[in-house]
Amino acid sequence: MHIDLFLHPAPLNRLPLENKSVVVIDVLRFCTTVCTALKAGARGVIPTDGPGEAGEMRVKIGADTAVVAGERNGIKLESFKFGNSPLEFTPDAVGGKYLIMTTTNGTEIFTRAYKASSVFACALVNISKVAERLAKEDLDLIIICSGQEGSFSIEDTICGGMLINLLMTRHNRNITINDAGSLALLLFESNKDAIKQTIYQGEHARFLASIGFERDVDVSSEIDAVPVLPVLRDGRLVLEEN
């Protein structure tokens, strides 16, 4: 298995995705929120590029069966029912409904990755589920770290490194990796006993804490706390069993 990890999503448009698995990582917070919403009974999470598209999608699906959520710069979009905090998405809020989302970093990547054989949403809260499925597929893998507004983020990179480590150790896969993958693996192995503390050293975690979302950082740092497998099907992230 060959793994190419990218520290931010910019190269995605020029990558050959056919016959490969793609993992999108957005620890703070989109992929964590996806896992939480699906576990809470959402029928699916639909990533969109912007608020206008999200609103149009809600009208298309039906206002009684869909809700919109989104943020820019960490703050809930005006007129949207929800933001991007995983704590918002309870069974009462999203059970039996489609969740249409637009975020600063994570959602756009999914709308660009559809040509891959399979596309998964990964965060620390479901990382073992993702690793298990990737090991079964045994395809070459592209890991896209959402980053922070086009730049490196420590939380997505350490998650990518942990995913590579799990494939190598728990699942005994013989892998080759690019230099960014080696960097992510080193970051994880050097900080595996202090993952939450390492995430809190990052810019985005500090920013979220400063605007009142410290609890989001805490829940997003809990490894395997939401063991579900979100996979992209027809533009929707839905639950799939391993």
MIDOSE-1310 file (N, C-alpha, C; in nm, 2 decimals, decimal comma, always signed):
residues 242
mhid	+0,08/-0,12/+0,00/+0,00/+0,00/+0,00/+0,09/+0,12/+0,00; +0,06/+0,21/-0,09/+0,13/+0,34/-0,09/+0,04/+0,45/-0,04; +0,09/+0,54/+0,05/+0,01/+0,64/+0,11/+0,08/+0,78/+0,07; +0,00/+0,86/+0,02/+0,03/+1,00/+0,00/-0,05/+1,09/+0,09
lflh	+0,02/+1,16/+0,19/-0,05/+1,25/+0,28/-0,02/+1,39/+0,23; -0,13/+1,47/+0,24/-0,11/+1,61/+0,20/-0,15/+1,70/+0,32; -0,07/+1,79/+0,36/-0,09/+1,87/+0,48/-0,20/+1,98/+0,46; -0,24/+2,00/+0,34/-0,36/+2,09/+0,31/-0,42/+2,04/+0,18
papl	-0,54/+2,09/+0,15/-0,61/+2,03/+0,04/-0,58/+2,08/-0,10; -0,49/+2,18/-0,11/-0,47/+2,25/-0,24/-0,43/+2,15/-0,35; -0,35/+2,04/-0,33/-0,32/+1,96/-0,45/-0,43/+1,87/-0,50; -0,55/+1,87/-0,43/-0,65/+1,77/-0,46/-0,70/+1,77/-0,61
nrlp	-0,70/+1,89/-0,66/-0,76/+1,91/-0,80/-0,67/+1,84/-0,90; -0,54/+1,82/-0,87/-0,45/+1,76/-0,97/-0,41/+1,62/-0,94; -0,47/+1,56/-0,84/-0,43/+1,42/-0,80/-0,51/+1,32/-0,88; -0,45/+1,21/-0,93/-0,53/+1,10/-0,98/-0,59/+1,02/-0,87
lenk	-0,73/+1,02/-0,87/-0,80/+0,96/-0,76/-0,86/+0,82/-0,79; -0,86/+0,79/-0,92/-0,92/+0,66/-0,96/-0,85/+0,54/-0,90; -0,93/+0,44/-0,85/-0,87/+0,32/-0,79/-0,79/+0,34/-0,67; -0,83/+0,45/-0,60/-0,76/+0,48/-0,47/-0,87/+0,51/-0,36
svvv	-0,83/+0,49/-0,24/-0,91/+0,54/-0,13/-0,87/+0,68/-0,09; -0,96/+0,76/-0,05/-0,93/+0,89/+0,00/-0,99/+0,91/+0,14; -0,91/+0,96/+0,23/-0,95/+0,99/+0,36/-0,94/+1,14/+0,38; -1,04/+1,21/+0,42/-1,04/+1,35/+0,45/-1,04/+1,36/+0,60
idvl	-0,95/+1,44/+0,65/-0,94/+1,46/+0,80/-0,96/+1,60/+0,83; -1,06/+1,63/+0,92/-1,09/+1,76/+0,97/-1,13/+1,74/+1,12; -1,03/+1,73/+1,21/-1,05/+1,70/+1,35/-1,13/+1,81/+1,41; -1,10/+1,94/+1,39/-1,16/+2,05/+1,45/-1,23/+2,14/+1,34
rfct	-1,36/+2,11/+1,30/-1,45/+2,01/+1,37/-1,53/+1,93/+1,28; -1,53/+1,96/+1,15/-1,63/+1,90/+1,06/-1,64/+1,75/+1,07; -1,53/+1,68/+1,06/-1,54/+1,53/+1,05/-1,58/+1,47/+1,19; -1,55/+1,54/+1,30/-1,60/+1,50/+1,43/-1,75/+1,52/+1,44
tvct	-1,79/+1,63/+1,38/-1,94/+1,67/+1,38/-2,01/+1,56/+1,29; -1,96/+1,53/+1,18/-2,02/+1,43/+1,09/-2,04/+1,30/+1,17; -1,94/+1,25/+1,24/-1,95/+1,13/+1,31/-2,06/+1,14/+1,42; -2,06/+1,25/+1,49/-2,16/+1,27/+1,60/-2,30/+1,28/+1,55
alka	-2,32/+1,35/+1,43/-2,45/+1,36/+1,38/-2,50/+1,22/+1,33; -2,42/+1,15/+1,26/-2,46/+1,02/+1,21/-2,49/+0,92/+1,32; -2,41/+0,93/+1,43/-2,44/+0,84/+1,54/-2,57/+0,88/+1,61; -2,60/+1,01/+1,60/-2,73/+1,06/+1,66/-2,85/+1,03/+1,58
garg	-2,83/+0,97/+1,46/-2,95/+0,93/+1,38/-2,97/+1,01/+1,26; -2,88/+1,10/+1,22/-2,90/+1,18/+1,10/-2,90/+1,08/+0,98; -2,98/+1,10/+0,88/-2,99/+1,01/+0,76/-2,87/+1,03/+0,68; -2,80/+1,14/+0,68/-2,68/+1,17/+0,60/-2,64/+1,31/+0,63
vipt	-2,51/+1,34/+0,60/-2,46/+1,47/+0,60/-2,41/+1,51/+0,46; -2,46/+1,62/+0,41/-2,44/+1,67/+0,28/-2,34/+1,78/+0,28; -2,22/+1,77/+0,24/-2,12/+1,88/+0,24/-2,15/+1,97/+0,12; -2,15/+2,10/+0,14/-2,17/+2,19/+0,03/-2,06/+2,30/+0,03
dgpg	-2,05/+2,37/-0,08/-1,94/+2,47/-0,09/-1,97/+2,60/-0,03; -2,09/+2,63/-0,01/-2,12/+2,77/+0,05/-2,26/+2,78/+0,10; -2,30/+2,88/+0,17/-2,43/+2,90/+0,23/-2,54/+2,90/+0,12; -2,52/+2,96/+0,01/-2,62/+2,96/-0,10/-2,66/+2,82/-0,14
eage	-2,55/+2,74/-0,17/-2,58/+2,60/-0,21/-2,65/+2,52/-0,10; -2,61/+2,55/+0,02/-2,67/+2,48/+0,13/-2,82/+2,51/+0,14; -2,85/+2,63/+0,13/-3,00/+2,67/+0,13/-3,07/+2,61/+0,02; -3,02/+2,61/-0,10/-3,08/+2,56/-0,22/-3,10/+2,40/-0,20
mrvk	-3,01/+2,34/-0,14/-3,02/+2,19/-0,12/-3,13/+2,16/-0,02; -3,15/+2,25/+0,08/-3,25/+2,23/+0,18/-3,39/+2,24/+0,11; -3,40/+2,34/+0,02/-3,53/+2,35/-0,05/-3,56/+2,23/-0,14; -3,45/+2,18/-0,20/-3,47/+2,07/-0,29/-3,51/+1,94/-0,21
igad	-3,44/+1,92/-0,10/-3,47/+1,80/-0,02/-3,61/+1,81/+0,05; -3,63/+1,93/+0,10/-3,75/+1,96/+0,18/-3,72/+2,01/+0,32; -3,78/+2,12/+0,35/-3,75/+2,18/+0,48/-3,79/+2,09/+0,60; -3,88/+2,00/+0,58/-3,92/+1,92/+0,69/-3,83/+1,80/+0,72
tavv	-3,74/+1,77/+0,62/-3,65/+1,65/+0,63/-3,50/+1,69/+0,63; -3,47/+1,82/+0,63/-3,33/+1,87/+0,62/-3,31/+1,99/+0,71; -3,20/+2,00/+0,77/-3,16/+2,12/+0,84/-3,02/+2,16/+0,79; -3,00/+2,29/+0,80/-2,87/+2,35/+0,75/-2,78/+2,39/+0,87
ager	-2,65/+2,37/+0,85/-2,56/+2,40/+0,95/-2,43/+2,46/+0,89; -2,36/+2,54/+0,95/-2,24/+2,59/+0,89/-2,18/+2,70/+0,98; -2,05/+2,73/+0,94/-1,98/+2,84/+1,01/-1,88/+2,90/+0,91; -1,83/+3,02/+0,95/-1,72/+3,08/+0,89/-1,64/+3,14/+1,00
ngik	-1,51/+3,11/+1,00/-1,42/+3,16/+1,11/-1,47/+3,12/+1,25; -1,53/+2,99/+1,25/-1,57/+2,94/+1,38/-1,71/+2,97/+1,43; -1,77/+3,07/+1,37/-1,90/+3,13/+1,41/-2,01/+3,08/+1,33; -2,12/+3,04/+1,39/-2,24/+3,00/+1,31/-2,28/+3,10/+1,22
lesf	-2,32/+3,06/+1,10/-2,37/+3,15/+0,99/-2,51/+3,20/+1,03; -2,52/+3,33/+1,00/-2,65/+3,40/+1,03/-2,76/+3,33/+0,96; -2,87/+3,30/+1,02/-2,99/+3,24/+0,97/-2,98/+3,09/+0,96; -2,87/+3,03/+0,99/-2,86/+2,88/+0,99/-2,90/+2,84/+1,13
kfgn	-2,96/+2,72/+1,13/-3,00/+2,67/+1,26/-2,89/+2,62/+1,35; -2,78/+2,56/+1,29/-2,67/+2,51/+1,37/-2,54/+2,56/+1,31; -2,44/+2,56/+1,40/-2,30/+2,59/+1,36/-2,23/+2,46/+1,32; -2,11/+2,45/+1,38/-2,02/+2,33/+1,35/-1,97/+2,27/+1,48
sple	-2,04/+2,29/+1,59/-2,00/+2,22/+1,71/-2,06/+2,08/+1,72; -1,98/+1,98/+1,74/-2,04/+1,84/+1,76/-2,14/+1,83/+1,87; -2,13/+1,92/+1,97/-2,22/+1,91/+2,08/-2,37/+1,95/+2,04; -2,38/+2,02/+1,93/-2,52/+2,06/+1,89/-2,60/+1,94/+1,83
ftpd	-2,54/+1,84/+1,78/-2,61/+1,74/+1,70/-2,65/+1,62/+1,78; -2,76/+1,64/+1,85/-2,82/+1,54/+1,93/-2,93/+1,47/+1,85; -2,98/+1,35/+1,90/-3,09/+1,28/+1,83/-3,21/+1,37/+1,81; -3,24/+1,45/+1,91/-3,36/+1,54/+1,89/-3,34/+1,65/+1,78
avgg	-3,21/+1,69/+1,76/-3,18/+1,79/+1,66/-3,18/+1,73/+1,52; -3,12/+1,61/+1,50/-3,10/+1,57/+1,37/-3,15/+1,43/+1,34; -3,21/+1,36/+1,44/-3,26/+1,23/+1,41/-3,35/+1,22/+1,30; -3,33/+1,13/+1,20/-3,41/+1,11/+1,09/-3,41/+1,22/+0,98
kyli	-3,31/+1,31/+0,99/-3,30/+1,43/+0,90/-3,17/+1,43/+0,83; -3,17/+1,49/+0,71/-3,04/+1,52/+0,64/-2,98/+1,65/+0,70; -2,85/+1,65/+0,72/-2,78/+1,76/+0,77/-2,70/+1,82/+0,66; -2,73/+1,94/+0,61/-2,66/+2,01/+0,50/-2,56/+2,11/+0,57
mttt	-2,44/+2,09/+0,53/-2,33/+2,17/+0,60/-2,24/+2,24/+0,50; -2,19/+2,36/+0,55/-2,08/+2,43/+0,48/-1,99/+2,48/+0,59; -1,86/+2,46/+0,58/-1,77/+2,50/+0,68/-1,65/+2,57/+0,62; -1,57/+2,63/+0,70/-1,45/+2,71/+0,64/-1,35/+2,62/+0,57
ngte	-1,33/+2,50/+0,63/-1,22/+2,41/+0,58/-1,27/+2,28/+0,52; -1,35/+2,21/+0,59/-1,37/+2,06/+0,55/-1,47/+2,03/+0,44; -1,58/+2,10/+0,43/-1,68/+2,05/+0,34/-1,64/+2,06/+0,19; -1,57/+2,16/+0,15/-1,54/+2,17/+0,01/-1,46/+2,05/-0,04
iftr	-1,37/+2,00/+0,04/-1,29/+1,89/+0,00/-1,37/+1,77/-0,05; -1,48/+1,74/+0,02/-1,56/+1,62/-0,02/-1,63/+1,65/-0,15; -1,66/+1,77/-0,19/-1,72/+1,80/-0,31/-1,63/+1,78/-0,43; -1,50/+1,77/-0,40/-1,39/+1,76/-0,50/-1,33/+1,62/-0,51
ayka	-1,37/+1,53/-0,42/-1,30/+1,40/-0,41/-1,38/+1,28/-0,47; -1,49/+1,31/-0,54/-1,59/+1,21/-0,57/-1,53/+1,10/-0,67; -1,42/+1,13/-0,74/-1,37/+1,03/-0,84/-1,30/+0,91/-0,78; -1,27/+0,92/-0,65/-1,20/+0,81/-0,58/-1,29/+0,69/-0,57
ssvf	-1,22/+0,57/-0,55/-1,30/+0,45/-0,53/-1,38/+0,46/-0,40; -1,33/+0,52/-0,30/-1,41/+0,54/-0,18/-1,35/+0,66/-0,11; -1,44/+0,73/-0,04/-1,40/+0,85/+0,03/-1,46/+0,84/+0,17; -1,37/+0,86/+0,27/-1,41/+0,85/+0,41/-1,38/+0,98/+0,49
acal	-1,47/+1,00/+0,59/-1,45/+1,11/+0,68/-1,38/+1,06/+0,81; -1,26/+1,12/+0,84/-1,19/+1,06/+0,95/-1,15/+1,17/+1,05; -1,17/+1,14/+1,18/-1,12/+1,23/+1,29/-1,07/+1,13/+1,40; -1,02/+1,19/+1,50/-0,97/+1,10/+1,61/-1,08/+1,02/+1,67
vnis	-1,20/+1,07/+1,67/-1,31/+1,00/+1,74/-1,35/+0,87/+1,67; -1,31/+0,85/+1,54/-1,35/+0,73/+1,47/-1,23/+0,67/+1,39; -1,11/+0,70/+1,44/-0,99/+0,67/+1,36/-0,97/+0,51/+1,34; -1,00/+0,44/+1,45/-0,98/+0,29/+1,44/-1,08/+0,23/+1,33
kvae	-1,20/+0,28/+1,33/-1,30/+0,23/+1,23/-1,25/+0,26/+1,09; -1,19/+0,38/+1,07/-1,14/+0,41/+0,93/-1,02/+0,32/+0,90; -0,93/+0,30/+0,99/-0,81/+0,22/+0,97/-0,85/+0,08/+0,93; -0,95/+0,02/+1,00/-1,00/-0,11/+0,98/-1,05/-0,13/+0,84
rlak	-1,13/-0,03/+0,79/-1,18/-0,04/+0,66/-1,08/-0,02/+0,55; -0,98/+0,07/+0,57/-0,88/+0,09/+0,48/-0,79/-0,04/+0,46; -0,77/-0,10/+0,57/-0,69/-0,23/+0,57/-0,76/-0,34/+0,49; -0,89/-0,34/+0,50/-0,97/-0,44/+0,42/-0,96/-0,41/+0,27
edld	-0,98/-0,28/+0,24/-0,98/-0,24/+0,10/-0,84/-0,26/+0,04; -0,73/-0,23/+0,11/-0,59/-0,25/+0,07/-0,56/-0,18/-0,06; -0,62/-0,06/-0,08/-0,59/+0,02/-0,20/-0,48/+0,12/-0,16; -0,42/+0,18/-0,27/-0,33/+0,29/-0,24/-0,42/+0,40/-0,18
liii	-0,36/+0,49/-0,10/-0,44/+0,58/-0,02/-0,39/+0,72/-0,03; -0,49/+0,81/-0,04/-0,46/+0,95/-0,03/-0,52/+1,01/+0,10; -0,44/+1,07/+0,18/-0,49/+1,13/+0,30/-0,49/+1,29/+0,28; -0,60/+1,35/+0,29/-0,61/+1,49/+0,28/-0,64/+1,56/+0,41
csgq	-0,54/+1,63/+0,47/-0,57/+1,71/+0,59/-0,63/+1,84/+0,55; -0,74/+1,87/+0,61/-0,81/+1,99/+0,58/-0,73/+2,12/+0,61; -0,66/+2,11/+0,72/-0,58/+2,22/+0,76/-0,66/+2,34/+0,80; -0,60/+2,46/+0,80/-0,67/+2,58/+0,85/-0,66/+2,68/+0,74
egsf	-0,76/+2,70/+0,67/-0,77/+2,80/+0,56/-0,65/+2,79/+0,47; -0,62/+2,66/+0,42/-0,52/+2,64/+0,33/-0,38/+2,62/+0,38; -0,36/+2,62/+0,51/-0,23/+2,60/+0,58/-0,23/+2,48/+0,67; -0,11/+2,44/+0,71/-0,09/+2,33/+0,80/-0,17/+2,34/+0,93
sied	-0,22/+2,23/+0,98/-0,28/+2,23/+1,11/-0,23/+2,11/+1,19; -0,19/+2,13/+1,31/-0,13/+2,03/+1,39/-0,22/+1,91/+1,42; -0,35/+1,94/+1,44/-0,45/+1,84/+1,48/-0,48/+1,74/+1,36; -0,49/+1,79/+1,24/-0,52/+1,70/+1,13/-0,39/+1,62/+1,10
ticg	-0,28/+1,68/+1,11/-0,15/+1,61/+1,08/-0,12/+1,50/+1,18; -0,15/+1,52/+1,30/-0,12/+1,42/+1,40/-0,22/+1,31/+1,38; -0,34/+1,34/+1,34/-0,45/+1,24/+1,32/-0,40/+1,15/+1,19; -0,35/+1,22/+1,09/-0,30/+1,15/+0,98/-0,19/+1,05/+1,01
gmli	-0,10/+1,10/+1,10/+0,01/+1,02/+1,14/-0,04/+0,90/+1,22; -0,14/+0,92/+1,30/-0,19/+0,80/+1,38/-0,26/+0,70/+1,29; -0,33/+0,75/+1,18/-0,39/+0,66/+1,09/-0,28/+0,57/+1,02; -0,17/+0,63/+0,98/-0,06/+0,56/+0,92/-0,01/+0,46/+1,01
nllm	+0,01/+0,50/+1,14/+0,07/+0,41/+1,24/-0,02/+0,29/+1,26; -0,16/+0,31/+1,27/-0,25/+0,20/+1,29/-0,24/+0,10/+1,17; -0,23/+0,15/+1,05/-0,22/+0,06/+0,93/-0,09/-0,02/+0,94; +0,01/+0,04/+0,99/+0,14/-0,03/+1,00/+0,15/-0,13/+1,11
trhn	+0,09/-0,10/+1,23/+0,11/-0,18/+1,35/-0,01/-0,27/+1,37; -0,12/-0,21/+1,39/-0,24/-0,29/+1,42/-0,28/-0,38/+1,30; -0,27/-0,33/+1,18/-0,31/-0,41/+1,06/-0,20/-0,46/+0,98; -0,08/-0,45/+1,02/+0,04/-0,51/+0,96/+0,05/-0,49/+0,81
rnit	+0,01/-0,37/+0,76/+0,02/-0,34/+0,62/+0,17/-0,29/+0,59; +0,22/-0,34/+0,48/+0,35/-0,30/+0,43/+0,33/-0,18/+0,35; +0,37/-0,06/+0,39/+0,34/+0,06/+0,33/+0,46/+0,14/+0,29; +0,45/+0,22/+0,19/+0,54/+0,33/+0,15/+0,47/+0,46/+0,17
inda	+0,54/+0,56/+0,21/+0,47/+0,69/+0,23/+0,56/+0,81/+0,17; +0,49/+0,92/+0,14/+0,56/+1,03/+0,10/+0,62/+1,11/+0,21; +0,69/+1,22/+0,19/+0,76/+1,29/+0,30/+0,66/+1,35/+0,40; +0,55/+1,40/+0,35/+0,46/+1,46/+0,44/+0,40/+1,35/+0,53
gsla	+0,38/+1,23/+0,47/+0,33/+1,12/+0,56/+0,43/+1,08/+0,66; +0,56/+1,08/+0,63/+0,66/+1,06/+0,72/+0,67/+1,16/+0,83; +0,64/+1,29/+0,80/+0,64/+1,39/+0,90/+0,52/+1,37/+0,99; +0,40/+1,34/+0,94/+0,29/+1,32/+1,02/+0,31/+1,20/+1,11
lllf	+0,37/+1,09/+1,06/+0,40/+0,98/+1,15/+0,49/+1,01/+1,26; +0,59/+1,09/+1,23/+0,69/+1,13/+1,33/+0,62/+1,22/+1,44; +0,53/+1,31/+1,39/+0,46/+1,40/+1,49/+0,37/+1,31/+1,58; +0,30/+1,21/+1,53/+0,22/+1,12/+1,61/+0,31/+1,04/+1,71
esnk	+0,41/+0,98/+1,66/+0,50/+0,89/+1,74/+0,57/+0,97/+1,85; +0,60/+1,10/+1,83/+0,66/+1,18/+1,93/+0,57/+1,23/+2,03; +0,44/+1,23/+2,00/+0,34/+1,29/+2,09/+0,22/+1,20/+2,12; +0,24/+1,07/+2,10/+0,12/+0,98/+2,11/+0,07/+0,97/+2,25
daik	+0,15/+1,00/+2,35/+0,10/+1,00/+2,49/+0,05/+1,14/+2,54; +0,04/+1,23/+2,45/-0,01/+1,37/+2,48/-0,08/+1,43/+2,36; -0,17/+1,35/+2,31/-0,24/+1,40/+2,18/-0,32/+1,53/+2,21; -0,40/+1,53/+2,32/-0,48/+1,64/+2,34/-0,40/+1,76/+2,37
qtiy	-0,29/+1,75/+2,45/-0,21/+1,86/+2,48/-0,14/+1,91/+2,36; -0,10/+1,82/+2,27/-0,04/+1,87/+2,14/-0,14/+1,95/+2,06; -0,27/+1,90/+2,05/-0,37/+1,97/+1,97/-0,39/+2,11/+2,03; -0,39/+2,12/+2,16/-0,41/+2,25/+2,23/-0,30/+2,35/+2,20
qgeh	-0,18/+2,30/+2,15/-0,07/+2,39/+2,12/-0,10/+2,45/+1,98; -0,19/+2,40/+1,90/-0,22/+2,44/+1,77/-0,30/+2,57/+1,77; -0,28/+2,64/+1,66/-0,35/+2,77/+1,64/-0,50/+2,76/+1,65; -0,55/+2,66/+1,58/-0,70/+2,65/+1,56/-0,76/+2,61/+1,70
arfl	-0,70/+2,52/+1,77/-0,76/+2,49/+1,90/-0,75/+2,61/+1,99; -0,65/+2,68/+1,99/-0,64/+2,80/+2,08/-0,75/+2,91/+2,03; -0,77/+2,92/+1,90/-0,87/+3,01/+1,86/-1,01/+2,97/+1,90; -1,04/+2,84/+1,88/-1,17/+2,79/+1,92/-1,20/+2,81/+2,07
asig	-1,10/+2,78/+2,15/-1,11/+2,80/+2,29/-1,13/+2,95/+2,32; -1,07/+3,04/+2,25/-1,08/+3,18/+2,28/-1,22/+3,24/+2,24; -1,30/+3,17/+2,16/-1,43/+3,21/+2,12/-1,54/+3,13/+2,19; -1,50/+3,05/+2,29/-1,60/+2,98/+2,37/-1,62/+2,83/+2,33
ferd	-1,54/+2,77/+2,25/-1,56/+2,63/+2,20/-1,45/+2,54/+2,25; -1,40/+2,56/+2,37/-1,30/+2,48/+2,43/-1,35/+2,33/+2,45; -1,48/+2,32/+2,48/-1,53/+2,18/+2,50/-1,53/+2,11/+2,36; -1,55/+2,18/+2,25/-1,54/+2,11/+2,12/-1,40/+2,05/+2,10
vdvs	-1,30/+2,13/+2,14/-1,16/+2,07/+2,13/-1,14/+1,95/+2,21; -1,20/+1,95/+2,33/-1,19/+1,83/+2,42/-1,26/+1,71/+2,36; -1,38/+1,72/+2,31/-1,45/+1,61/+2,26/-1,39/+1,56/+2,13; -1,33/+1,65/+2,05/-1,27/+1,62/+1,92/-1,14/+1,54/+1,94
seid	-1,08/+1,55/+2,06/-0,95/+1,49/+2,09/-0,97/+1,35/+2,16; -1,09/+1,30/+2,17/-1,12/+1,17/+2,24/-1,11/+1,06/+2,13; -1,01/+0,98/+2,14/-0,98/+0,88/+2,04/-1,09/+0,77/+2,05; -1,15/+0,74/+1,93/-1,25/+0,63/+1,92/-1,37/+0,65/+2,00
avpv	-1,40/+0,77/+2,04/-1,52/+0,80/+2,12/-1,65/+0,79/+2,04; -1,64/+0,80/+1,90/-1,76/+0,79/+1,82/-1,73/+0,69/+1,71; -1,73/+0,56/+1,73/-1,68/+0,46/+1,64/-1,77/+0,43/+1,52; -1,78/+0,52/+1,43/-1,87/+0,51/+1,32/-1,78/+0,53/+1,19
lpvl	-1,84/+0,49/+1,08/-1,76/+0,49/+0,95/-1,84/+0,57/+0,85; -1,82/+0,71/+0,84/-1,89/+0,79/+0,74/-1,82/+0,77/+0,60; -1,90/+0,73/+0,50/-1,85/+0,72/+0,36/-1,93/+0,80/+0,27; -1,87/+0,86/+0,17/-1,94/+0,94/+0,07/-2,01/+0,86/-0,03
rdgr	-2,14/+0,88/-0,04/-2,22/+0,81/-0,14/-2,31/+0,91/-0,20; -2,30/+0,93/-0,34/-2,38/+1,02/-0,41/-2,39/+1,16/-0,35; -2,27/+1,21/-0,30/-2,27/+1,34/-0,25/-2,31/+1,35/-0,10; -2,34/+1,24/-0,04/-2,38/+1,24/+0,10/-2,29/+1,15/+0,18
lvle	-2,25/+1,20/+0,30/-2,18/+1,11/+0,40/-2,28/+1,04/+0,48; -2,27/+0,90/+0,47/-2,37/+0,81/+0,53/-2,29/+0,71/+0,61; -2,36/+0,64/+0,70/-2,30/+0,54/+0,78/-2,28/+0,41/+0,69; -2,17/+0,35/+0,72/-2,14/+0,22/+0,65/-2,07/+0,13/+0,75
en	-2,11/+0,01/+0,75/-2,05/-0,09/+0,84/-1,92/-0,14/+0,78; -1,82/-0,17/+0,86/-1,70/-0,23/+0,81/-1,72/-0,37/+0,75
